[in-house]
Amino acid sequence: MIIKVNGEDKEIKDGVNVTEILKIENVEMPDMVSVQLNDEFIDRDKFDATILKQNDKIDFLYFMGGGSFGL
C-alpha cells in the first residue's frame, strides 16, 4: 500500500503500525518525536495500536528549544 511519509510517497506492507514505521524509516530518537497522522497528533501510548492505511499521511516532528544568545 502507499502512504505519505513526511511528504514523500512510500510503499509499505499492510498492517504496519506507528511504532513499526518509526523503525522502518530509521527515525532518530523515536522517543523524542511527535507523530501526526492525517494532521492529528497520536498519543505515544497508541503507537502500537494505530495501524496505517492506504493513503494515510504521517509526519514525524521534532520540537527543539531555543532562545537568544548574548543579545
PyRosetta script that sets phi, psi and omega in degrees:
from pyrosetta import init, pose_from_sequence

init()
pose = pose_from_sequence("MIIKVNGEDKEIKDGVNVTEILKIENVEMPDMVSVQLNDEFIDRDKFDATILKQNDKIDFLYFMGGGSFGL")
pose.set_psi(1, 161.0)
pose.set_omega(1, -178.3)
pose.set_phi(2, -109.7)
pose.set_psi(2, 131.3)
pose.set_omega(2, 171.6)
pose.set_phi(3, -130.1)
pose.set_psi(3, 167.5)
pose.set_omega(3, 177.2)
pose.set_phi(4, -108.8)
pose.set_psi(4, 121.0)
pose.set_omega(4, -179.3)
pose.set_phi(5, -114.8)
pose.set_psi(5, 115.7)
pose.set_omega(5, -177.7)
pose.set_phi(6, 46.5)
pose.set_psi(6, 43.7)
pose.set_omega(6, 174.5)
pose.set_phi(7, 88.2)
pose.set_psi(7, -3.5)
pose.set_omega(7, -178.8)
pose.set_phi(8, -114.0)
pose.set_psi(8, 137.1)
pose.set_omega(8, 175.2)
pose.set_phi(9, -68.9)
pose.set_psi(9, 133.8)
pose.set_omega(9, 178.7)
pose.set_phi(10, -132.8)
pose.set_psi(10, 141.9)
pose.set_omega(10, 174.0)
pose.set_phi(11, -100.0)
pose.set_psi(11, 125.4)
pose.set_omega(11, 179.1)
pose.set_phi(12, -132.4)
pose.set_psi(12, 163.6)
pose.set_omega(12, 176.8)
pose.set_phi(13, -74.7)
pose.set_psi(13, 159.8)
pose.set_omega(13, 176.0)
pose.set_phi(14, -67.5)
pose.set_psi(14, 151.0)
pose.set_omega(14, 173.2)
pose.set_phi(15, 85.8)
pose.set_psi(15, 11.3)
pose.set_omega(15, 179.9)
pose.set_phi(16, -79.3)
pose.set_psi(16, 133.9)
pose.set_omega(16, 176.7)
pose.set_phi(17, -100.0)
pose.set_psi(17, 178.1)
pose.set_omega(17, -176.1)
pose.set_phi(18, -63.6)
pose.set_psi(18, -42.0)
pose.set_omega(18, 178.7)
pose.set_phi(19, -58.5)
pose.set_psi(19, -43.3)
pose.set_omega(19, -179.5)
pose.set_phi(20, -66.8)
pose.set_psi(20, -39.6)
pose.set_omega(20, -179.1)
pose.set_phi(21, -67.4)
pose.set_psi(21, -31.3)
pose.set_omega(21, 174.7)
pose.set_phi(22, -61.4)
pose.set_psi(22, -40.6)
pose.set_omega(22, 178.1)
pose.set_phi(23, -70.7)
pose.set_psi(23, -45.5)
pose.set_omega(23, -179.6)
pose.set_phi(24, -57.2)
pose.set_psi(24, -40.9)
pose.set_omega(24, -177.2)
pose.set_phi(25, -87.2)
pose.set_psi(25, 5.1)
pose.set_omega(25, 179.0)
pose.set_phi(26, 51.8)
pose.set_psi(26, 45.1)
pose.set_omega(26, -179.8)
pose.set_phi(27, -67.0)
pose.set_psi(27, 124.6)
pose.set_omega(27, 177.3)
pose.set_phi(28, -72.7)
pose.set_psi(28, 142.1)
pose.set_omega(28, 179.0)
pose.set_phi(29, 49.0)
pose.set_psi(29, 57.7)
pose.set_omega(29, -177.0)
pose.set_phi(30, -58.4)
pose.set_psi(30, -22.3)
pose.set_omega(30, 178.0)
pose.set_phi(31, -76.5)
pose.set_psi(31, -9.2)
pose.set_omega(31, -179.2)
pose.set_phi(32, -109.9)
pose.set_psi(32, 3.5)
pose.set_omega(32, -175.6)
pose.set_phi(33, -100.2)
pose.set_psi(33, 143.6)
pose.set_omega(33, 170.5)
pose.set_phi(34, -98.9)
pose.set_psi(34, 147.0)
pose.set_omega(34, -176.3)
pose.set_phi(35, -121.6)
pose.set_psi(35, 130.0)
pose.set_omega(35, 172.7)
pose.set_phi(36, -109.8)
pose.set_psi(36, 130.7)
pose.set_omega(36, 175.2)
pose.set_phi(37, -119.3)
pose.set_psi(37, 116.3)
pose.set_omega(37, -177.2)
pose.set_phi(38, 52.4)
pose.set_psi(38, 45.5)
pose.set_omega(38, 175.4)
pose.set_phi(39, 70.0)
pose.set_psi(39, 14.1)
pose.set_omega(39, 176.7)
pose.set_phi(40, -118.4)
pose.set_psi(40, 131.8)
pose.set_omega(40, 176.8)
pose.set_phi(41, -69.0)
pose.set_psi(41, 140.0)
pose.set_omega(41, 179.0)
pose.set_phi(42, -105.0)
pose.set_psi(42, 129.7)
pose.set_omega(42, 175.4)
pose.set_phi(43, -65.9)
pose.set_psi(43, 138.5)
pose.set_omega(43, -178.5)
pose.set_phi(44, -54.5)
pose.set_psi(44, -36.8)
pose.set_omega(44, -178.7)
pose.set_phi(45, -72.4)
pose.set_psi(45, -3.6)
pose.set_omega(45, 177.6)
pose.set_phi(46, -108.1)
pose.set_psi(46, 2.9)
pose.set_omega(46, -178.8)
pose.set_phi(47, -56.7)
pose.set_psi(47, -46.8)
pose.set_omega(47, -176.9)
pose.set_phi(48, -67.0)
pose.set_psi(48, -32.2)
pose.set_omega(48, -175.8)
pose.set_phi(49, -89.6)
pose.set_psi(49, -9.2)
pose.set_omega(49, -177.2)
pose.set_phi(50, -93.5)
pose.set_psi(50, 106.2)
pose.set_omega(50, -178.4)
pose.set_phi(51, -93.1)
pose.set_psi(51, 131.5)
pose.set_omega(51, 179.8)
pose.set_phi(52, -77.0)
pose.set_psi(52, 147.5)
pose.set_omega(52, -178.5)
pose.set_phi(53, -124.9)
pose.set_psi(53, 162.3)
pose.set_omega(53, 177.4)
pose.set_phi(54, -48.0)
pose.set_psi(54, 133.8)
pose.set_omega(54, 176.5)
pose.set_phi(55, 70.9)
pose.set_psi(55, 9.1)
pose.set_omega(55, 173.3)
pose.set_phi(56, -63.7)
pose.set_psi(56, 152.7)
pose.set_omega(56, 176.2)
pose.set_phi(57, -118.7)
pose.set_psi(57, 118.9)
pose.set_omega(57, -178.5)
pose.set_phi(58, -122.6)
pose.set_psi(58, 135.8)
pose.set_omega(58, 179.6)
pose.set_phi(59, -129.1)
pose.set_psi(59, 138.4)
pose.set_omega(59, 176.6)
pose.set_phi(60, -104.1)
pose.set_psi(60, 124.0)
pose.set_omega(60, -174.5)
pose.set_phi(61, -122.7)
pose.set_psi(61, 132.4)
pose.set_omega(61, 175.3)
pose.set_phi(62, -110.1)
pose.set_psi(62, 130.0)
pose.set_omega(62, 176.6)
pose.set_phi(63, -102.4)
pose.set_psi(63, 126.0)
pose.set_omega(63, -177.4)
pose.set_phi(64, -119.4)
pose.set_psi(64, 137.7)
pose.set_omega(64, 175.8)
pose.set_phi(65, -78.7)
pose.set_psi(65, 161.6)
pose.set_omega(65, 179.0)
pose.set_phi(66, -164.4)
pose.set_psi(66, -177.3)
pose.set_omega(66, 178.4)
pose.set_phi(67, 174.2)
pose.set_psi(67, -175.5)
pose.set_omega(67, 179.8)
pose.set_phi(68, -83.0)
pose.set_psi(68, 155.0)
pose.set_omega(68, -178.9)
pose.set_phi(69, -127.1)
pose.set_psi(69, 104.5)
pose.set_omega(69, 174.7)
pose.set_phi(70, 61.7)
pose.set_psi(70, 28.9)
pose.set_omega(70, -179.7)
pose.set_phi(71, -93.7)
pose.dump_pdb("model.pdb")
